[in-house]
Amino acid sequence: QFFLANDTPNFLFSIDLATHQVDKRRQFAGSFYTEVKLDSPDGASSVLIYKIENPFDSTARAKLVYREIHLMRTLKHENIVKLLRTYKDDNEQNDSQSIYYITDFCGVRLGEKIVEGRYSMVYVKKWTTELLRAVAYLHSKGIIHGNLHPGNMCIDATNKLTITGFGSSHESIIDPLNHETAVSESISIYMPIEQLTGWSEAYDEKVDIWSISIILWELLTGKPLFD
């Protein structure tokens, strides 16, 4: 069963979250999805709910949604976001149906931490180690994340890093001609040139290593390597 909250119109919540409170400081509406954070009554736990509107508008969009949900369901690692469940809005028309999925709240985005600049070398080492472990796990499963950047990583209250954003991920070697994903200018600076242009016939897990090196530079200097 589901309900609509007064302060979040057109956003469907599962009934088991009826006692949770919407955190109005953490709401995001982008071109691809809407994100809402809910806190438990005692404040001990939080979840994020993502609403993806019109997921079947195009083949590329449907593939992106499927990849992200499929991978979050199958991946099990302490530094990778955990998918709790998914549901859809049966009250909408089929041609405008929305898909929702719920994940653990993993903290503030790494990009926000970098902008604040209030962290020591101890945490640079810790976050880099956790990032490398999570990516090594992905690669051991034959999965390329393909979109590593500070906006797709979160830091929680214990300073644990968690990777999110699996919409661009793919299994095995990627053929750029058959792999469709949207790349914005703000995140393209974390991608190697062969991923952006398709110059090579295919690219592999090394694209993630490139991205990690760019992120490490930004952690150390507080500025993007390419701007």
C-alpha positions in Angstrom: 0.0 0.0 0.0 1.1 3.6 -0.7 0.2 7.1 0.2 0.9 10.7 -1.0 2.5 13.2 1.4 1.2 16.7 1.5 4.7 18.3 1.4 5.8 16.2 -1.6 3.1 16.3 -4.2 3.1 13.7 -7.0 5.5 11.5 -5.0 4.3 8.1 -3.9 5.6 6.6 -0.5 5.2 3.0 0.7 2.9 2.7 3.7 5.7 1.3 6.0 7.4 4.8 5.8 4.3 6.6 6.9 5.9 7.6 10.2 9.1 8.9 8.6 9.7 12.6 8.2 10.7 14.2 4.9 14.0 16.0 5.2 13.3 19.2 3.2 17.0 20.1 3.2 17.7 17.0 1.1 15.4 17.1 -1.9 16.6 17.1 -5.4 14.7 17.2 -8.7 16.8 16.7 -11.9 16.0 15.9 -15.5 16.2 12.2 -14.9 14.9 11.6 -11.4 13.6 13.1 -8.2 15.2 12.3 -4.9 13.7 12.6 -1.4 15.3 11.8 2.0 13.2 10.3 4.8 14.2 10.1 8.4 12.9 7.6 11.0 10.9 9.1 13.9 13.8 8.5 16.3 16.3 9.9 13.8 18.3 6.6 14.0 18.0 5.8 10.3 17.3 7.4 7.0 16.5 6.3 3.4 16.5 7.9 0.0 13.6 7.4 -2.4 14.2 8.0 -6.1 11.4 8.6 -8.5 12.2 8.0 -12.2 9.5 9.4 -14.4 8.8 8.0 -17.9 11.5 5.3 -17.7 10.4 3.7 -21.0 10.4 6.9 -23.0 13.4 5.6 -25.0 15.5 2.4 -25.3 18.5 4.2 -23.8 16.6 5.5 -20.8 15.0 2.0 -20.1 18.5 0.4 -20.3 19.9 2.9 -17.9 17.2 2.3 -15.3 17.4 -1.5 -15.7 21.2 -1.5 -15.4 21.2 0.6 -12.2 18.4 -1.4 -10.4 19.8 -4.8 -11.6 23.3 -4.1 -10.4 22.3 -2.7 -7.1 20.2 -5.8 -6.5 23.1 -8.1 -7.2 26.1 -6.3 -5.7 27.0 -6.9 -2.1 29.8 -4.7 -0.6 30.1 -2.5 2.4 31.2 0.5 0.2 28.5 0.1 -2.4 25.0 1.5 -2.0 22.3 -1.0 -0.9 19.0 -1.3 -2.7 16.2 -1.9 -0.3 13.3 -2.3 -2.7 11.5 -1.0 -5.8 7.9 -0.3 -6.7 5.9 1.5 -9.4 2.9 3.8 -9.5 0.0 1.7 -10.7 -2.3 4.8 -10.6 -0.5 6.4 -13.5 -1.1 5.8 -17.2 1.1 3.2 -18.7 2.8 5.7 -21.0 3.8 7.9 -18.1 4.4 5.3 -15.4 7.0 6.1 -12.7 9.4 3.7 -11.1 10.6 4.2 -7.5 13.5 2.6 -5.7 14.6 3.0 -2.1 18.2 2.8 -0.9 20.0 3.4 2.4 21.0 7.0 3.0 24.8 7.0 2.7 25.6 10.6 3.8 26.6 13.7 2.1 28.2 13.7 -1.4 32.0 13.6 -1.6 31.8 16.7 -3.8 30.3 18.6 -0.9 33.1 17.5 1.4 35.7 18.6 -1.1 34.1 22.1 -1.4 34.1 22.4 2.4 37.7 21.3 2.6 37.5 20.3 6.2 39.2 16.9 6.1 42.7 15.7 6.8 45.1 13.4 4.9 43.9 10.6 7.2 40.5 10.7 5.5 42.0 11.1 2.0 43.8 7.8 2.6 40.7 6.2 4.1 38.3 7.2 1.4 40.8 6.3 -1.4 41.3 2.9 0.2 37.5 2.3 0.4 37.0 3.5 -3.1 39.7 1.2 -4.4 38.3 -1.8 -2.5 34.8 -1.2 -3.9 36.0 -0.8 -7.5 38.2 -3.9 -7.2 35.1 -5.8 -6.1 33.2 -4.5 -9.1 36.0 -5.4 -11.5 36.2 -8.9 -9.9 32.6 -9.3 -10.9 33.3 -8.1 -14.5 31.6 -4.8 -13.9 32.8 -1.4 -15.0 31.2 1.5 -13.1 31.9 3.9 -15.9 30.8 7.1 -14.1 33.0 7.6 -11.0 33.0 11.2 -9.8 32.5 13.0 -6.4 28.8 13.3 -7.0 28.4 9.5 -7.2 30.1 8.9 -3.8 28.8 9.6 -0.3 30.4 10.0 3.1 28.3 9.1 6.2 28.6 10.2 9.8 31.3 7.6 10.5 33.3 8.9 7.4 32.6 5.7 5.4 32.6 6.1 1.7 29.9 4.6 -0.4 29.7 4.4 -4.2 26.3 5.2 -5.9 25.2 6.0 -9.5 25.2 2.7 -11.4 23.2 3.9 -14.4 26.3 4.0 -16.7 27.7 0.7 -15.4 28.2 -2.3 -17.7 29.4 -5.8 -17.6 32.6 -6.9 -19.3 34.2 -4.8 -22.0 32.1 -1.9 -23.4 31.7 -1.2 -27.0 31.0 2.6 -27.2 28.9 2.1 -30.4 26.4 -0.1 -28.5 26.5 1.6 -25.1 24.2 4.5 -24.7 24.4 6.9 -21.7 24.1 10.6 -21.1 27.2 12.4 -20.1 27.0 16.0 -18.8 29.9 18.4 -19.1 30.3 18.6 -15.3 31.2 14.9 -15.0 33.0 14.4 -18.3 36.2 15.8 -16.7 36.5 12.5 -14.8 36.3 10.3 -17.9 39.2 9.4 -20.1 39.2 10.5 -23.7 38.5 7.1 -25.2 35.3 6.9 -23.1 34.1 10.3 -24.2 34.9 10.0 -27.9 34.8 6.3 -28.7 38.2 6.7 -30.3 39.2 3.1 -29.4 37.1 0.2 -30.6 36.2 -0.7 -27.0 37.3 0.3 -23.5 37.6 -1.7 -20.3 37.8 -1.3 -16.5 40.8 1.0 -16.8 38.4 3.9 -17.3 37.5 3.5 -13.6 41.2 3.7 -12.6 41.5 6.9 -14.6 38.5 8.4 -12.8 39.9 7.4 -9.4 43.2 9.2 -10.2 41.3 12.4 -11.1 39.2 12.2 -7.9 42.4 11.6 -5.8 43.9 14.8 -7.3 40.8 16.7 -6.4 40.8 15.3 -2.8 44.5 16.4 -2.4 44.2 19.9 -4.0 40.5 20.8 -3.5 40.3 21.6 -7.2 39.4 19.6 -10.3 42.4 18.6 -12.4 40.5 19.7 -15.6 38.2 22.7 -15.4 
